[in-house]
Amino acid sequence: VKFYLYPDFQKISEIGLMKVIVSAMNQAFFTLSIGIGSMAIFGSYLNKDQTLLKEATNVAMLDTFVAVVAGLIIFPACFSFGINPDSGPSLIFITLPNVFVSMTGGQIWGALFFLFMSFASLSTVIAVFENIIACTMELLNIERKKAVIINFVLITLLSLPCALGFNVLSNIQPLGAGTTILDLEDFIVSQLLLPLGSLVYLLFCTSKYGWGFENYQKEANIGQGMKVPHWMKFYVTIILPIVVIFVFVNGII
């Protein structure tokens, strides 16, 4: 728990404060699917009862709470069973199974865990691909079932290089020795598409050449809950774009 929650300033100085901040921001972009349209699509499905700022705050708080609680489970388990906390997928497929084996009723809890993880994976896939499905339906003027079938075929084919990058295509190391096609795709999404996509949405909502801040504010303040105050105009039109550009530039350096 100390390793998880207590900041190691020596490590921060070794890695670099800016790199730590940029990594945290990229994770925030990734976990909330900001910048690739998922939030915009699901936001368009909401009713007008609650304000967008209230819903956004709830999402951010819930996401942070779940992440912190997950860390309180994962990191103590890592040290208990001698697994490095940065060992990636083995945290789920090695560490936690060892935890379940060692606990009373572990088979039941383990089965439930992986069942719920499957649900979480499926819901994530639905969230990520909903914007693709919605765009296909609107651009091609087709029903959802046809859009799902078309994208299912395309996504399956486009996913093959990533899946084969750990075996048949393991000789392809696009970012240097030891890297895989997945690392390249993760770099493209996390370091390029997410921050740049966020910048596009941000400028569209706040710039006079797009939707405009006043129109955005009017739409966001419909319903009950926290309102977007007018003083935020300076923040979202000047400060926030600079922050996103900073994250993007530092992510590709």
N, C-alpha and C positions, 0 to 999 in steps of 0.2 A: 504493500500500500504506500509506503514511503517512496519507493522507486517510482510509483505511478503519479503521486500527487505532489511530492516535494520537488521544486525546480532545482536542477543541477546547473548552476550558472557557469561552471567551468566547461561543461559540455556545450552549453549555448555559445560560449566564447570561441570554443574550438570549431564548431560547425558554422557559426556566424548568426547573429541575431536576425539579420534580414532573411537569411535562408529559412530559419525557423518560422518566422512570421509568414513568409510566402508559402511554405509547406502547409501551414495551418489554414491559410486562406484558400489554397487549392483544394484542401480536404473539405472545407466548407462549401466551395463551389460544387464539388463532386457529390457529397452526401445529400445535398439539397437539390441536385440536378438543375442548378441555376445556369442559364446560358445556353441550354439546348432545347428549350421550349416546353419542358415538362410542367414547370410551375405555371407558365402562361396558359397552357391547354387546360389544366385542372382548375386554374383560377377562373377560366371562362365558363366552367360547369357549375360554379358556386351560385347559390341564390343571392338575393340582395339583402338578406336579413342582417348580416354582419359586415363590418367594414373590412377592407383588404388588410389594413394595418393590424387589426386585431387577429385576423386569421394568420397572417405572416408571423406575428409574435408567438402565437400558440405553436406553430410549426417549429420555429427556431428553438423554443423552450423544450418542447417534447423531444426533438431530435438530440439536443444537448443532454437532456436527462437520460435518455436511453444509452447514449454513447458513454457517459460517465459510469452508469451502472454496469454496462458491459465490461468496461475496464476494470472495475472492482472485482469482477468474476474472473476475467482472463489473466490478469497479471499475477495475482496470488497463485493461480493454478500453474502458471509457467514456472515460477520459482519452486513450487512444491514438487514438480516432476522434472526439474532440470532442463526445461525447454527455453531457448532464447526467446525473449519477447518480440524480437523482430524476425521470427522464423516464418512469417507469412501463413500460407494455407495449413501448415502443420499445427498451428494453434488450434484449429478446429478439428482436424482429422487425426491428430496424435494426442495433444494435450487434454482436450475435453473428454475423449473416450477413456483415457487413463483415469481421469477424475471420476467418471461415472462407474467404472469398474471397481473403484476403491470405496464407493459409498453404498449405503444401504438402499436397496431398490434402484440401483444404478441402471439396470437394464430398462426399467420403465422410464426413468427420467431421461436416459440417453435416447430412447426411442422417441419420446415426446420432443426432445430438443431438436433432433434432426428432422422430425416432422414439421415443427414450427419453422425451422430454418428453410425448409423447402417452400413453405408458404411465403416466407419473407423474400426468398429468391424470386418466386413467381410474381409477387406483388411488385417487386423492383423492376422486373422485366416488363410488366404491364405499364408501369409508370414511365419507363424510359421510352417504350415504343408507342405509347399512346399518341405522342405528337406526330410520329411518322404515319401512323394509321389515319389520324385526323387530316393531315396534309394530303395524303393519298386520296381520301374520300372527297375532299373539297376540290383538289386540282383535277382529278379524273372524273369527278361527278359519279362515283359508284357507291354502292352500299358497303356497310362495314364488313360483311362476310367476305366479299371479293377483295377488299383492301387487306384483310387479315391474311388471306391465302397468298396474294401476291407478295406481301412483305415477308411472310413465313418462308417462302422459297428463296427470296433474295437474301434475307438475313442468314438463313442456313448456309447458303453458298459463301457469303461474305465472311462468315465466322470460321470457315474451314482453315484459312491460313493461321489464325490465332491458335486453334486447337492442334494443328499439325506442327506448330512451331516448337512444341516440346518433344517431338519425335522425328517424323519424316523430314521436316524443314528446320531441324535444330541447327543445321550448319549455317543458316541465315542469322547473322547477328548484327542487326541494323544500327545499333547504338554502341557498338564496341564488343570486345570479348566478353562472353558470359551473358549477353542480353538475348532476348527473344523477340519474336514478332509482337507478342503481347506487350512488352515494354515499349515498343514503338507506338502501338495503338494507344497505350495508356498515356504516353507523352503527348500525342496529338490531341487526345480528348482533354486531359487534365491541364496541360500547359498552354494549349492553343485555343481549342474550340470553346471550352467553358468560360475563360476570361473574356475572349473576344466576343462571344455570343452575349455575355452579360453586358458588355460595353455597348453593343448594338441595341439591346433592349433598353438600356439606361438612356442612351442618347435619343432614341425614338420617343420615349415617354416624357422626356424633359426638354428637348430642344424645340425651338420654334420651327425648325425644318421638319419635325416629325409630328407627334401628337400634341406636344406642348404641355408644360407643367400644369397650367390651369385646368386643362381638360383631364389630365391624369388625376389631379387632386380632386376634382369634382366626382369622377368615377370611383376613386378609392374611398371616398368618404360617405358613400351611400350605405345606409344601414346603421345598426347599433354598434357601439364600441369606439375604440381609439380613432381619432381623426388625424389626417396628415396636416400638420400646421403649415402656415405659409412660410415660416422661417426656414423650413426644410428645403426650400427652393435653392438657396445658395449651396447647401450641403449636397443635394443630389445632382445639381447641374455643374458644380465646380469641383468640390472636394472628392466626391465619390468617383467620378470618372478618372481623376488623377490616381486615386487608390487602385482602381482596377488596372489602369495602364501600368502602374508600378508593379503590381503582382504579375502581370503578363511579361513585362520586360525582364524582371528578375527570374521568372520561371524558365526563360529560354536562354539565359546567359550561362 
